[in-house]
Every structure is written in structure tokens, then in C-alpha cells.
């Protein structure tokens, strides 16, 4: 008899139900979700979800990496850190308890080792950027085979290393997970014998002497990832084997910007929201998302930079100027979909909303 009697898989038409919450570090909590109908979860390790959070004033959409692995399909976990001034994550820490249900969109994203299989990996992260690395490591650990991972995470203090216990438990069971913690300063009255300071080329050479042979995955604040990229490039690393995840947009290369049309702030456009029976006029430099909001319509959105894909809608007529950052596939574009947050109407446009 199979352990899984229900072999249906969750999709984002169904809500998620919070079943547990676990504190990980200061202002960091792991939320575990299950499907109310008992459906299993299937996603690539490293992908993310966009949560619809019912904050005061209307729903707020925030994107979070899934910190669990698809090899453990009965539950899905999100590990979040509330930064100073955060609204959505703070709402989760204050209000998301056992039994509460929320909507989610996804999973999505291509930051995963399933797309870049290799014999040896180097995972480099900082702060909450550790979560996709934990998911990918867990997936490899659960495969039953001996992985070859050098796992580097940087934090301000040892007490602020997210999911440290989970990683050290896995590393204590097999020899293929080599953990390297880097902190800026020690916790008061608690000796620290690991690496200390800012991550640099010297540390990289000490931690992974064979880094040139490894597939590199990096996640963290953009200044951190920029420093890692520059260090690897200066050391002669093959940057085609470097992969990063970020919810901050990189500047677009001029050659990637469509040259057939350019939004003009003096040209008027008209957007028909066909299913809502509403039409709105605006200039071509106004995004579809902003025009919808001004017309009183809500299009779910997360990053607002063309990364997360939350605001994907279908265009049935007209032309738009879209410069995205990986949040939509070529197949979706061929099927008529656009991202509202980074699409500008050119002339008259009709949308399925």
C-alpha cells in the first residue's frame, strides 16, 4: 500500500493552510503549509511563490522562496525575515498562525539545479538568500546519493544564520555537505571560531580550492551578489556556470530593449479591460499595472520589476512595449501574455481582465 493515498497535486487555485510556524532567528519564522484537500506539492527546488497577504487597506503580494524540497511533498515551507519597515512579512509574523488560509500564486522561477545539473556545486548566499540553497541541498540529500556541495552563507552574527540547525543536521549525516559560515561579528559572550569578516577571494580559496570546477549558485542582496560576481570573474571563473536569484532588477542591456516601438509621453494610449467592461486612457509611458490601478482594478503584482511573474495577464489585441527581467517565458509571450508591471501600451490595447 502506498503511503500517499492522494496522488493529486496542489495548484494555486486552492488556498494554502498554515499548519505550523517555527522561529528560526530574530524576526525570522518558517511557516509550514498543507493543502486543505490533502494534495501533494510538486515544484523545482529553488522556486518561489507569491503570497496574497490580506493586510489592512487591501491585499499585498509578496514573493518568497520555497525553503522545503519537492522530495518532501506533503508540506511546503516558506522561511521569511521581517526587515525594518516591512509590511507583508510583518503581517505574517503577527497574524499567520495555525489554521489560517491564504492564497498563493506559483510556483515559479528557474533558479534551480534541475536546470543546471553538475557533479559539484558551490552555493554562496547571504541573509535570507540561504533559503533556495537549503531547498536544493535538501533535495540532493533526500536523493540518497552522496552530493558534493560547498555551502557558504554569510550573516551578521552567528545567531542570525537562518536555518542553521537544519543544515548542520544534514551535514552531520553525510560527508558531501561542507558548511562554511561567515559572520561580520560574534554574538556577545559566545565565542566564534569560524570565518569572520566580509566574504572575499581569499576566503573563497580557503573554502573551496576547486571552485573553478563547481557550478555556482548565488543568492542575497544585490551588492553582495555583485561582489561575488566580480570576485569570480577576476579569478578566471567561467561565468556561464554562475547563476543567481534576486528580486531586484538588474539594469537591462541596451541590446535587449525592443527597438520596434518606444513609449512616448506625448502619445495617448487606450486600454480596454475587456472582462471588466472598463476602458482607460493614458500616455504610452504609463504601465498597464498603473493604468489598471488608476481605473480601480486590481492586478496581483509582486516585485513590480518583471521578475516574479505575478502580474501576468493575456493581451488579445494591440501592441505593448515590455522589458522584463525573466518573469515570463517565451512560450507565454507567444501565447499573448504580458507582464502588467513592465508593459506600456502602444495605441489601443485590449486585455483579458
Buried (B, 14 or more C-beta within 10 A) or exposed (E): EEEEEEEEEBEBEBBBBBBEBBEBBEBBBBBBBBBEEEBBBEBBBBBBBBBBBEBEEEBBBBBBBBBBBBBBBBBBBBBBBBEEEBEBBBBBBEEBEEEBEBBBBBBBBBBBBEEBEBEBBBBBBBBBBBBBBBBBBBBBBBEEEEBBBBBBBBBBBBBBBBBBEBBBEBBEEBEBBBBBBBBEEBEEEEEEEEBBEEBEBEBBEEBBEEBBBBBBBBBBBEEBBEBBBEBBEEEEBEEEBBBBBBBEBBEEEEEEEEEEEEBEEEEEBBBBBBEBEBEBEBBBBBBBBBBBBEBEBEBBBBBBBBBBBBBBBBBEEBBBBBBBBBBBBEEBBEEEBBBBBBBBBBBBBBBEB
